[in-house]
């Protein structure tokens, strides 16, 4: 395994000391998302220290951070391993993320600015163009941006931080099981509807929250159906 795959550098990676752990954490997380490190694979400290050109301490801090985010498992006297994803992991994530993202949507109704609404409009246009091109990867990119903007507008940093972690886990779950299906038409309809609700005067908080819950539930149901009936796909 070669870190050049996702760093683009042949020599040791250079970091600014103040952000060393954060940089190592992000590179390792992206490597996991890109399937450079696979589920169940052990991360060898000495090899990574050499490739990063760093000491053991910041690497272990990065490991602990990724364990908190649900990407790694640190097993005493055995080592650090990329977490294997189970159906239960996905089922555990869904109700928590749904409850918190619905809360964020409700708070956004009170806090969202004109600038953020404009950003949502632009992102939605990106989703439409990607759908026209039948580009699922690009569509998913804009889809993530749309929700990130909406969540950020809730004005609660703690909630934003927790949801960022939970949504990143969801992205990994999709990548892990190579799930790239997307109902473009239905998704566009839902996101356009959310935009209309957010631009209404006054905003109906219950309708916005219900729309988010319905959207997440539909996505979860399709994903679980895909996982439980792979031969039919």
ZAMISE-542436 format. One record per residue (C-alpha): residue number from 1; residue in one letter; x, y, z. Coordinates in steps of 0.1 Angstrom, whole numbers. Each point is the difference from the previous one (the first is absolute). Layout:
ZAMISE-542436
[pt NUM, 'a', [X, Y, Z]],
...
***
This chain:
ZAMISE-542436
[pt 1, 'x', [0, 0, 0]],
[pt 2, 'x', [14, 34, -10]],
[pt 3, 'x', [-10, 33, 15]],
[pt 4, 'x', [8, 16, -34]],
[pt 5, 'x', [-34, -12, -11]],
[pt 6, 'x', [-18, 26, 20]],
[pt 7, 'x', [28, 26, 9]],
[pt 8, 'x', [15, 4, -34]],
[pt 9, 'x', [34, 3, 15]],
[pt 10, 'x', [30, -24, -3]],
[pt 11, 'x', [20, 14, 29]],
[pt 12, 'x', [-9, 5, 37]],
[pt 13, 'x', [-31, 21, 5]],
[pt 14, 'x', [7, 34, 15]],
[pt 15, 'x', [-24, 15, 25]],
[pt 16, 'x', [-3, 32, 20]],
[pt 17, 'x', [4, -11, 37]],
[pt 18, 'x', [-31, 18, 12]],
[pt 19, 'x', [-23, -21, -22]],
[pt 20, 'x', [21, -32, -2]],
[pt 21, 'x', [-26, -23, 17]],
[pt 22, 'x', [-29, 15, -20]],
[pt 23, 'x', [19, -5, -33]],
[pt 24, 'x', [9, -36, 8]],
[pt 25, 'x', [-35, -7, 11]],
[pt 26, 'x', [-15, 14, -32]],
[pt 27, 'x', [24, -18, -22]],
[pt 28, 'x', [-6, -34, 17]],
[pt 29, 'x', [-38, 6, -1]],
[pt 30, 'x', [1, 8, -37]],
[pt 31, 'x', [21, -31, -6]],
[pt 32, 'x', [-27, -21, 18]],
[pt 33, 'x', [-28, 17, -20]],
[pt 34, 'x', [20, -6, -33]],
[pt 35, 'x', [4, -37, 10]],
[pt 36, 'x', [38, 3, 2]],
[pt 37, 'x', [-4, -15, 35]],
[pt 38, 'x', [-27, -27, 0]],
[pt 39, 'x', [-23, -11, 28]],
[pt 40, 'x', [18, -23, 25]],
[pt 41, 'x', [34, 10, -12]],
[pt 42, 'x', [27, 8, 26]],
[pt 43, 'x', [17, 33, -1]],
[pt 44, 'x', [37, -5, 7]],
[pt 45, 'x', [14, 28, 21]],
[pt 46, 'x', [36, -3, -10]],
[pt 47, 'x', [-8, 0, -37]],
[pt 48, 'x', [-22, 30, 3]],
[pt 49, 'x', [25, 19, 21]],
[pt 50, 'x', [26, -5, -27]],
[pt 51, 'x', [-23, 10, -28]],
[pt 52, 'x', [-13, 31, 18]],
[pt 53, 'x', [34, 8, 14]],
[pt 54, 'x', [-15, 6, 35]],
[pt 55, 'x', [4, -14, 35]],
[pt 56, 'x', [-23, -25, 17]],
[pt 57, 'x', [-19, 26, 21]],
[pt 58, 'x', [-19, 19, -27]],
[pt 59, 'x', [-7, -32, -19]],
[pt 60, 'x', [-16, -15, 31]],
[pt 61, 'x', [-20, 32, 6]],
[pt 62, 'x', [-13, -3, -35]],
[pt 63, 'x', [-9, -36, 6]],
[pt 64, 'x', [-20, 9, 31]],
[pt 65, 'x', [-18, 28, -18]],
[pt 66, 'x', [-10, -24, -28]],
[pt 67, 'x', [-11, -26, 26]],
[pt 68, 'x', [-23, 27, 15]],
[pt 69, 'x', [-14, 6, -35]],
[pt 70, 'x', [-7, -37, -5]],
[pt 71, 'x', [26, -7, -27]],
[pt 72, 'x', [25, -20, 20]],
[pt 73, 'x', [1, -25, 28]],
[pt 74, 'x', [29, 0, 25]],
[pt 75, 'x', [4, -34, 16]],
[pt 76, 'x', [24, -2, 29]],
[pt 77, 'x', [31, -21, -6]],
[pt 78, 'x', [-11, -7, -35]],
[pt 79, 'x', [0, 32, -19]],
[pt 80, 'x', [-21, 25, -20]],
[pt 81, 'x', [-24, -12, -26]],
[pt 82, 'x', [-23, 15, -25]],
[pt 83, 'x', [-36, -6, 13]],
[pt 84, 'x', [-21, -26, -19]],
[pt 85, 'x', [-34, 14, -7]],
[pt 86, 'x', [-30, -21, 9]],
[pt 87, 'x', [-38, 5, -6]],
[pt 88, 'x', [-3, 8, 37]],
[pt 89, 'x', [25, 29, -4]],
[pt 90, 'x', [-23, 15, -27]],
[pt 91, 'x', [-31, -7, 20]],
[pt 92, 'x', [15, 16, 30]],
[pt 93, 'x', [11, 31, -19]],
[pt 94, 'x', [-34, 7, -17]],
[pt 95, 'x', [-23, 9, 29]],
[pt 96, 'x', [26, 22, 17]],
[pt 97, 'x', [9, 18, -32]],
[pt 98, 'x', [-37, 4, -9]],
[pt 99, 'x', [-10, 15, 34]],
[pt 100, 'x', [30, 24, 0]],
[pt 101, 'x', [-3, 10, -36]],
[pt 102, 'x', [-37, 7, 4]],
[pt 103, 'x', [8, 21, 30]],
[pt 104, 'x', [26, 19, -20]],
[pt 105, 'x', [-26, 6, -28]],
[pt 106, 'x', [-25, 14, 26]],
[pt 107, 'x', [26, 23, 14]],
[pt 108, 'x', [10, 11, -35]],
[pt 109, 'x', [-35, 13, -6]],
[pt 110, 'x', [7, 27, 26]],
[pt 111, 'x', [36, 7, -9]],
[pt 112, 'x', [5, -5, -37]],
[pt 113, 'x', [12, 31, -19]],
[pt 114, 'x', [-6, 13, -35]],
[pt 115, 'x', [36, -8, -9]],
[pt 116, 'x', [-5, -36, 12]],
[pt 117, 'x', [-32, -3, -20]],
[pt 118, 'x', [19, 12, -31]],
[pt 119, 'x', [26, -26, 6]],
[pt 120, 'x', [-27, -27, 3]],
[pt 121, 'x', [-14, 12, -34]],
[pt 122, 'x', [34, -2, -17]],
[pt 123, 'x', [7, -35, 15]],
[pt 124, 'x', [-35, -12, -11]],
[pt 125, 'x', [8, 12, -35]],
[pt 126, 'x', [32, -21, 1]],
[pt 127, 'x', [-21, -30, 10]],
[pt 128, 'x', [-23, 6, -30]],
[pt 129, 'x', [29, 2, -24]],
[pt 130, 'x', [16, -31, 15]],
[pt 131, 'x', [-33, -19, -3]],
[pt 132, 'x', [-3, 11, -37]],
[pt 133, 'x', [34, -14, -6]],
[pt 134, 'x', [-9, -32, 20]],
[pt 135, 'x', [32, 6, 20]],
[pt 136, 'x', [-8, -16, 34]],
[pt 137, 'x', [34, 9, 15]],
[pt 138, 'x', [-4, 37, -8]],
[pt 139, 'x', [-36, -1, 11]],
[pt 140, 'x', [10, -15, 33]],
[pt 141, 'x', [26, 28, 4]],
[pt 142, 'x', [-26, 27, -4]],
[pt 143, 'x', [-25, -19, 21]],
[pt 144, 'x', [25, 0, 29]],
[pt 145, 'x', [7, 37, -5]],
[pt 146, 'x', [-37, 7, 1]],
[pt 147, 'x', [-4, -17, 34]],
[pt 148, 'x', [32, 15, 14]],
[pt 149, 'x', [-13, 35, -8]],
[pt 150, 'x', [-34, -7, 16]],
[pt 151, 'x', [16, -15, 31]],
[pt 152, 'x', [25, 28, 4]],
[pt 153, 'x', [-28, 25, -1]],
[pt 154, 'x', [-15, -14, 32]],
[pt 155, 'x', [25, 21, 20]],
[pt 156, 'x', [9, -27, 26]],
[pt 157, 'x', [37, -9, -3]],
[pt 158, 'x', [-4, -31, 22]],
[pt 159, 'x', [-28, -14, -21]],
[pt 160, 'x', [19, 9, -32]],
[pt 161, 'x', [31, -19, 12]],
[pt 162, 'x', [-19, -31, 11]],
[pt 163, 'x', [-19, -1, -33]],
[pt 164, 'x', [32, 4, -20]],
[pt 165, 'x', [14, -32, 16]],
[pt 166, 'x', [-33, -19, -5]],
[pt 167, 'x', [-3, 10, -36]],
[pt 168, 'x', [36, -9, -7]],
[pt 169, 'x', [-7, -34, 13]],
[pt 170, 'x', [-30, -2, -23]],
[pt 171, 'x', [22, 9, -30]],
[pt 172, 'x', [25, -28, 10]],
[pt 173, 'x', [-29, -25, 4]],
[pt 174, 'x', [-10, 7, -36]],
[pt 175, 'x', [36, -2, -13]],
[pt 176, 'x', [7, -31, 21]],
[pt 177, 'x', [-28, -20, -16]],
[pt 178, 'x', [4, 17, -34]],
[pt 179, 'x', [-35, 15, 1]],
[pt 180, 'x', [-2, 26, -27]],
[pt 181, 'x', [-37, -1, -9]],
[pt 182, 'x', [-20, 32, -1]],
[pt 183, 'x', [-36, 8, -9]],
[pt 184, 'x', [8, 33, -17]],
[pt 185, 'x', [-36, 10, -7]],
[pt 186, 'x', [-13, -7, 35]],
[pt 187, 'x', [30, 15, 17]],
[pt 188, 'x', [-3, 32, -20]],
[pt 189, 'x', [-37, 2, 8]],
[pt 190, 'x', [7, -3, 37]],
[pt 191, 'x', [28, 26, 1]],
[pt 192, 'x', [-20, 24, -22]],
[pt 193, 'x', [-29, -4, 25]],
[pt 194, 'x', [23, 8, 29]],
[pt 195, 'x', [12, 31, -17]],
[pt 196, 'x', [-35, 12, -6]],
[pt 197, 'x', [-9, -6, 37]],
[pt 198, 'x', [31, 20, 11]],
[pt 199, 'x', [-10, 29, -22]],
[pt 200, 'x', [-36, 1, 12]],
[pt 201, 'x', [-11, 28, 23]],
[pt 202, 'x', [-5, -10, 27]],
[pt 203, 'x', [21, -32, -1]],
[pt 204, 'x', [-19, -31, 12]],
[pt 205, 'x', [25, -17, 23]],
[pt 206, 'x', [-19, -32, 3]],
[pt 207, 'x', [-3, -4, -38]],
[pt 208, 'x', [38, 6, -4]],
[pt 209, 'x', [8, -25, 27]],
[pt 210, 'x', [-24, -26, -14]],
[pt 211, 'x', [15, 4, -35]],
[pt 212, 'x', [35, -6, 13]],
[pt 213, 'x', [-12, -31, 20]],
[pt 214, 'x', [-18, -14, -31]],
[pt 215, 'x', [30, 6, -22]],
[pt 216, 'x', [24, -18, 24]],
[pt 217, 'x', [-25, -28, 6]],
[pt 218, 'x', [-3, -7, -38]],
[pt 219, 'x', [38, 0, -4]],
[pt 220, 'x', [4, -24, 29]],
[pt 221, 'x', [-27, -24, -13]],
[pt 222, 'x', [16, -1, -35]],
[pt 223, 'x', [35, -6, 15]],
[pt 224, 'x', [-12, -28, 23]],
[pt 225, 'x', [-20, -16, -29]],
[pt 226, 'x', [32, 1, -21]],
[pt 227, 'x', [20, -17, 28]],
[pt 228, 'x', [-25, -27, 8]],
[pt 229, 'x', [-8, -9, -36]],
[pt 230, 'x', [33, 5, -19]],
[pt 231, 'x', [-8, -26, -26]],
[pt 232, 'x', [-30, 20, -12]],
[pt 233, 'x', [21, 31, -8]],
***
